[in-house]
Amino acid sequence: MAEVADKVPSLTNMWVTTLVVNIFACILGLKKPLMALLVLPVSAFLIWGGLSELNDPWVGPAIRRELGQGYIDQSYYALAITVLGPVALFAILALMHRKQNY
């Protein structure tokens, strides 16, 4: 059986990707809050790739065996924040923008 750990992204790589997506959403949303949602297609692509890897019937158990449950949990958290971060950011920026216009 081939090792899986060297073929999957590291936790650092996943969290940096999540951070970059959220920072990019913040930069886009500063002028117009709706622009923060432009990163959602990228988020959807990242989630699709991550979930398909973690839930694969052969790769998923090998990842769990080699890297442990902590890696699986952190992967799910990073994927969730990749999509929930820009949505929450949009809501916050929209409220702030609305208060400035009154």
C-alpha positions in Angstrom: 0.0 0.0 0.0 1.4 3.4 -1.0 1.7 6.2 1.6 -1.0 8.8 1.4 0.4 11.4 3.8 2.9 12.7 1.3 0.2 13.1 -1.4 -2.4 15.1 0.5 -2.1 18.8 1.4 -0.6 19.6 4.8 -2.7 21.3 7.5 -0.6 24.4 7.0 -1.4 24.4 3.3 -5.1 24.0 3.9 -5.3 26.8 6.5 -3.2 29.2 4.4 -5.5 28.6 1.5 -8.5 29.3 3.7 -6.9 32.5 5.0 -6.0 33.6 1.4 -9.6 33.1 0.3 -11.0 35.0 3.2 -8.5 37.9 2.8 -9.3 38.1 -0.9 -13.0 38.2 0.0 -12.3 41.0 2.5 -10.4 43.0 -0.1 -13.1 42.6 -2.7 -15.9 43.4 -0.2 -14.5 46.6 1.2 -15.8 48.7 -1.7 -19.0 46.8 -2.3 -20.1 44.1 0.2 -21.6 41.9 -2.5 -18.2 41.5 -4.2 -17.1 39.4 -1.2 -19.2 36.6 -2.5 -17.2 36.4 -5.7 -14.9 34.0 -4.1 -17.6 31.4 -3.5 -17.0 29.6 -6.8 -13.4 29.1 -5.7 -14.6 28.0 -2.3 -17.0 25.5 -3.8 -14.2 24.1 -5.9 -11.9 23.7 -2.9 -14.7 22.1 -0.9 -15.5 19.7 -3.7 -11.9 18.6 -3.9 -11.4 18.3 -0.2 -14.6 16.5 0.5 -14.1 14.1 -2.4 -10.7 13.2 -1.1 -11.7 12.8 2.6 -14.9 10.8 1.8 -13.3 8.5 -0.9 -13.8 4.9 0.2 -10.2 4.0 -0.3 -8.3 7.3 0.3 -10.3 8.5 3.3 -9.6 5.5 5.6 -5.9 5.6 4.5 -5.7 9.3 5.5 -7.4 8.6 8.8 -5.0 5.7 9.5 -1.8 7.6 8.6 -2.6 11.1 9.7 -5.2 10.5 12.4 -8.6 11.9 13.2 -7.2 15.3 14.0 -6.2 15.8 10.4 -9.7 14.9 9.2 -11.3 17.3 11.8 -9.0 20.2 10.8 -9.7 19.5 7.2 -13.4 19.8 7.7 -13.0 23.0 9.8 -10.8 24.6 7.1 -13.2 23.7 4.4 -16.2 25.1 6.4 -14.4 28.4 7.0 -13.5 28.6 3.4 -17.2 29.1 2.5 -18.6 30.4 5.8 -16.0 33.1 6.1 -16.9 35.0 3.0 -20.6 34.7 3.7 -20.2 36.0 7.2 -17.9 38.8 5.9 -20.5 39.8 3.4 -23.1 40.0 6.1 -20.9 42.1 8.4 -19.7 44.4 5.6 -23.3 44.8 4.3 -24.5 45.9 7.8 -21.5 48.3 8.1 -22.2 49.7 4.7 -25.9 50.2 5.4 -25.1 52.1 8.7 -22.7 54.4 6.8 -25.4 55.3 4.3 -27.9 56.4 6.9 
